[in-house]
Amino acid sequence: MFDIVIIGAGIVGAMLARKLSQYELKILVIEKENDVANVTTMANSAIIHSGYDPLPNSLKAKLNVLGNKQFDEIAKQLDVKFSRIGSLTLAFDEKQLETLKELQQRGKENQVETFILNKEETLKIEPNINDNVIGSLFAPTAGIIDPFNLCVHAMENACENGVILHLEEEVIDIKKEDNNFKIITNKDEYLTSIVINASGYNADDIAKKVEDIDWSINPRKGQYFVLDHFDDNFVNHVIFPLPSEKGKGVLVSKTTSNNYIVGPSSEPCLKDDFSCDKLTLDNVRNSAKEMVKNIPFNQTIRIFSGIRATSSRHDFIIEPAKKYPNFINIAGIESPGLVSSPAIADYVITNYISKLINLVPNKNFNPYVRPYVHFLDLSIEKQNELIKKDKDFSKLICNCEKVTLGEIKDVLNRYVKPSTLKGVKKRTRAGFGKCQSGFCQSNIIDILSTFYQVDKTKILYDKINSNILFYKTKVGENND
Ligand SMILES: Cc1cc2nc3c(=O)[nH]c(=O)nc-3n(C[C@H](O)[C@H](O)[C@H](O)COP(=O)(O)OP(=O)(O)OC[C@H]3O[C@@H](n4cnc5c(N)ncnc54)[C@H](O)[C@@H]3O)c2cc1C
């Protein structure tokens, strides 16, 4: 019997699990994928939005602003790369400048400080912006983060504090049993006092398992380009166009790993359709070129897409089921869901969970995750010290991103460990560079097959059935 079952290990489920691990509770997180953060949390713009843009008094506005304030501490506790680089929203004509002023007013109502910059001020801090810009809205509290590792480390910290995580287990039904719920998965059944539905764009399907609902999720896709490291200062802020009813528009930003990201588009799509298409990406490229000149698209190393859980209410839906106060839906968590996630967790605990269950503090709670090794960021002295302790830090596995065997072994010796090539790549950056794992892939397959003691043909690139090797082509004395 569990106190709380959380369905979904994206950033919403992970942040809530971590905050709840401050209390003496028996918590289970059930995730259908073979890793955490494998759906929307992995594929987004990675911006810690300042919060000037959501409609005042909406849940998006309130939780964005409250969430943003928590990120300095969270990044430190969870050892995640985060940088408050600020954002610039651009105006290219007088009408757009008027809209910037309206946005600034909206920011005031949301209690977010912003500044209107004129043409010269804008171009002084961002010389690669097109010369026809006439002004911009500067939001200094906006930042960039590594969303995948934010989620992995949050879940890691939750597990270190007693939360149980089941991966590769899909919730297929939910039944009411007296005052509790029986969660039925493809592997087992669990009784729980409280259910949290944090299943991303599947939240409407999960909510419907207990009652009829008057809202829906209408998924919208966003497609992106990722550019290689080419110039550390090409742009130094998150560069936005004016937002529209479709979203925040195509942005240009550096990432925490000094790559550049350009996107996203915004079009209706089917759930689970992560395909990218040339026409949409051409439009993304053209929109970006209207803001920033000479973007070197020949440095593209990757395209990808993410799916927004846009709700029919156009705001976050965070409320109990109509019939059941102990079944709590957290739905419609589209942008700014990442930045809002810690505040969403506080909101759910304060308004709902604390009224259902006695929250006794967990005296052993430790908010700090066991520190990760970032070998490349260390001084030569520290690198040598580490190599003396463990020779694996002298073995370079990924030449493009300079990732050592020691770092890969470190992530394999944690609660929330990778089982796939993509899991290793996203945690350590091995395979993230120019060759996109062309050179290191076979080494990482060897490392995973040795660690899990399975044949190399069993190692997956990412999701189920994404096997890389199928059979041996040659069998000889030294050929395994
Ligand atoms: C294009 C795009 C750009 C964005 N940019 C930003 C941004 O810059 N800043 C920002 O703050 N936000 C941004 N967002 C929003 C942000 O990414 C999301 O709000 C956030 O990731 C949602 O997290 P989640 O945990 O709700 O969903 P998810 O990450 O999708 O997690 C839900 C989890 O539930 C699991 N699940 C589903 N069904 C089941 C089941 N039946 N059984 C078990 N598990 C199940 C899924 O596998 C998944 O892992 C963006 C989103 C998109 C798509």
The ligand as an ORCA input file, in Angstrom:
! r2SCAN-3c Opt
* xyz 0 1
  C       8.367     22.846    -27.994
  C       8.326     23.080    -26.523
  C       9.052     24.109    -25.946
  C       8.998     24.330    -24.573
  N       9.805     25.268    -24.008
  C       9.765     25.477    -22.675
  C      10.628     26.402    -22.064
  O      11.521     26.958    -22.698
  N      10.485     26.655    -20.733
  C       9.523     26.038    -20.002
  O       9.394     26.376    -18.822
  N       8.726     25.092    -20.544
  C       8.852     24.785    -21.850
  N       8.071     23.820    -22.414
  C       7.137     23.094    -21.562
  C       7.830     21.978    -20.769
  O       8.707     21.230    -21.576
  C       6.744     21.076    -20.205
  O       5.834     21.881    -19.507
  C       7.252     20.013    -19.260
  O       8.347     19.315    -19.787
  C       6.112     19.073    -18.956
  O       6.560     18.104    -18.072
  P       5.597     16.904    -17.671
  O       6.279     16.181    -16.591
  O       4.237     17.426    -17.448
  O       5.467     16.044    -19.017
  P       6.431     14.932    -19.629
  O       7.841     15.346    -19.605
  O       5.865     14.559    -20.946
  O       6.287     13.730    -18.609
  C       5.125     12.949    -18.520
  C       5.571     11.512    -18.325
  O       4.439     10.679    -18.116
  C       4.715      9.430    -18.704
  N       3.463      8.716    -18.939
  C       2.473      9.060    -19.780
  N       1.498      8.152    -19.755
  C       1.878      7.195    -18.867
  C       1.285      5.973    -18.422
  N       0.096      5.556    -18.880
  N       1.968      5.226    -17.511
  C       3.174      5.639    -17.033
  N       3.777      6.775    -17.450
  C       3.128      7.542    -18.345
  C       5.418      9.802    -19.988
  O       6.157      8.713    -20.528
  C       6.282     10.963    -19.555
  O       7.594     10.578    -19.212
  C       8.157     23.538    -23.773
  C       7.451     22.482    -24.349
  C       7.572     22.222    -25.699
  C       6.897     21.033    -26.290
*
